[in-house]
Amino acid sequence: MKLTKNDLERVGTLQAKGFTEVEAMKVTTDSRTVQGGELFVALKGETHDGHEFVKSALEKGASLCVVSKSWREANPTVEGNFLVVPDTLLALQELARSYRRKMLIPIVAIGGNSGKTTTKEMTAHVLRSTFKTHATE
């Protein structure tokens, strides 16, 4: 997944040195699983705040951390590459939207309260006869 400097700057303020794009094979919100080159998004939930784990994510090799403006202002001496945003969840959604727009392939989404798995399997089976497909397991 490549995100250009322009992609990032549409979402927030980029505080990073010397690069024009971030290539992250994975985006994660779990600092325990961060591996080198991944993008870490510090989400705030009901019981945990991902900002508590930004330093750990950087130590594990995160190429970029998406953090809130308030966290960055409170932690100006932490070194690393940051995308500083008002709301990390909204930023993650916008980055996903930007990435999806670059993909020139059709996507079929199936939602609802019941029958999704069966419908997904039937749809994937029909489409496989004509197209390359990928479906969740």
C-alpha positions as CSV (number, residue, x, y, z in Angstrom):
1,M,0.0,0.0,0.0
2,K,1.5,3.3,-1.0
3,L,0.4,6.6,0.4
4,T,1.9,9.7,-1.2
5,K,2.8,12.8,0.7
6,N,-0.3,14.4,-0.9
7,D,-2.6,11.6,0.3
8,L,-1.3,12.2,3.9
9,E,-1.5,16.0,3.8
10,R,-5.1,15.8,2.7
11,V,-5.8,14.2,6.0
12,G,-3.6,16.0,8.5
13,T,-0.3,17.7,9.1
14,L,2.7,15.6,8.1
15,Q,5.6,15.8,10.5
16,A,8.1,13.5,8.8
17,K,11.6,14.0,7.4
18,G,12.9,13.3,4.0
19,F,10.3,11.2,2.2
20,T,7.6,11.7,-0.4
21,E,5.6,8.6,0.2
22,V,5.0,5.9,2.8
23,E,4.9,2.3,1.7
24,A,3.3,0.3,4.4
25,M,2.4,-3.4,3.8
26,K,0.0,-3.1,6.7
27,V,-1.9,-0.6,8.7
28,T,-2.4,-1.6,12.3
29,T,-4.1,-0.2,15.4
30,D,-2.5,-2.8,17.7
31,S,1.0,-1.8,18.8
32,R,1.8,-5.3,20.0
33,T,1.8,-6.5,16.4
34,V,3.7,-3.7,14.7
35,Q,6.5,-4.8,12.5
36,G,9.0,-2.7,10.5
37,G,7.5,-0.4,7.9
38,E,3.9,-0.6,9.1
39,L,1.7,2.4,9.7
40,F,0.3,2.7,13.2
41,V,-2.9,4.5,14.0
42,A,-3.4,5.5,17.6
43,L,-7.2,5.0,18.1
44,K,-8.9,5.9,21.4
45,G,-11.4,3.4,22.6
46,E,-13.6,2.9,25.7
47,T,-10.9,1.2,27.7
48,H,-7.6,2.0,25.9
49,D,-6.0,4.9,24.2
50,G,-3.6,3.9,21.4
51,H,-1.6,7.1,22.1
52,E,-0.2,5.3,25.1
53,F,1.6,2.9,22.8
54,V,3.0,5.3,20.1
55,K,6.5,5.1,21.5
56,S,6.4,1.3,21.5
57,A,5.1,1.3,17.9
58,L,8.0,3.5,16.8
59,E,10.5,1.3,18.7
60,K,9.2,-1.7,16.7
61,G,9.7,0.1,13.4
62,A,6.5,1.8,12.5
63,S,7.2,4.0,9.5
64,L,4.5,6.5,10.4
65,C,2.2,7.0,13.4
66,V,-1.2,8.7,13.0
67,V,-1.7,10.7,16.2
68,S,-4.1,13.3,17.5
69,K,-3.0,17.0,17.6
70,S,-3.5,17.1,21.4
71,W,-1.1,14.1,21.9
72,R,1.5,15.6,19.7
73,E,1.3,18.9,21.5
74,A,1.7,17.1,24.8
75,N,4.7,15.0,23.4
76,P,6.7,17.3,21.2
77,T,10.1,15.6,22.0
78,V,9.0,12.2,20.8
79,E,11.0,11.5,17.6
80,G,9.5,9.8,14.6
81,N,7.3,10.3,11.6
82,F,3.8,11.5,12.4
83,L,0.6,12.4,10.7
84,V,-1.1,14.8,13.1
85,V,-4.8,14.9,12.9
86,P,-7.8,16.2,14.8
87,D,-9.4,12.7,15.0
88,T,-7.5,9.5,14.4
89,L,-10.5,7.4,13.5
90,L,-11.7,9.8,10.9
91,A,-8.1,10.0,9.5
92,L,-8.0,6.2,9.2
93,Q,-11.3,6.2,7.3
94,E,-10.1,8.9,5.0
95,L,-6.7,7.1,4.3
96,A,-8.7,3.9,3.5
97,R,-11.0,5.9,1.2
98,S,-7.9,7.4,-0.6
99,Y,-6.3,4.0,-1.0
100,R,-9.6,2.4,-2.3
101,R,-10.0,5.1,-4.9
102,K,-6.6,4.1,-6.4
103,M,-7.8,0.6,-7.0
104,L,-9.3,0.2,-10.4
105,I,-11.3,-2.9,-9.6
106,P,-14.9,-3.4,-8.8
107,I,-15.8,-4.4,-5.2
108,V,-19.0,-6.2,-4.1
109,A,-20.0,-5.6,-0.5
110,I,-22.7,-7.6,1.3
111,G,-24.3,-6.4,4.5
112,G,-27.3,-7.1,6.6
113,N,-28.5,-8.9,9.7
114,S,-28.7,-12.5,8.4
115,G,-27.5,-14.6,5.5
116,K,-24.4,-12.7,4.7
117,T,-22.0,-15.7,4.7
118,T,-24.2,-17.8,2.5
119,T,-24.8,-14.8,0.1
120,K,-21.1,-14.0,0.0
121,E,-20.2,-17.6,-0.8
122,M,-22.9,-17.9,-3.5
123,T,-21.8,-14.5,-5.0
124,A,-18.1,-15.5,-5.0
125,H,-18.9,-18.8,-6.6
126,V,-20.8,-17.2,-9.5
127,L,-18.2,-14.4,-10.1
128,R,-15.3,-16.9,-10.0
129,S,-16.6,-18.4,-13.3
130,T,-15.8,-15.2,-15.1
131,F,-13.5,-13.0,-12.9
132,K,-10.5,-13.3,-10.6
133,T,-12.1,-12.9,-7.1
134,H,-11.2,-12.6,-3.5
135,A,-13.6,-13.2,-0.6
136,T,-13.1,-13.3,3.1
137,E,-12.9,-16.7,4.8
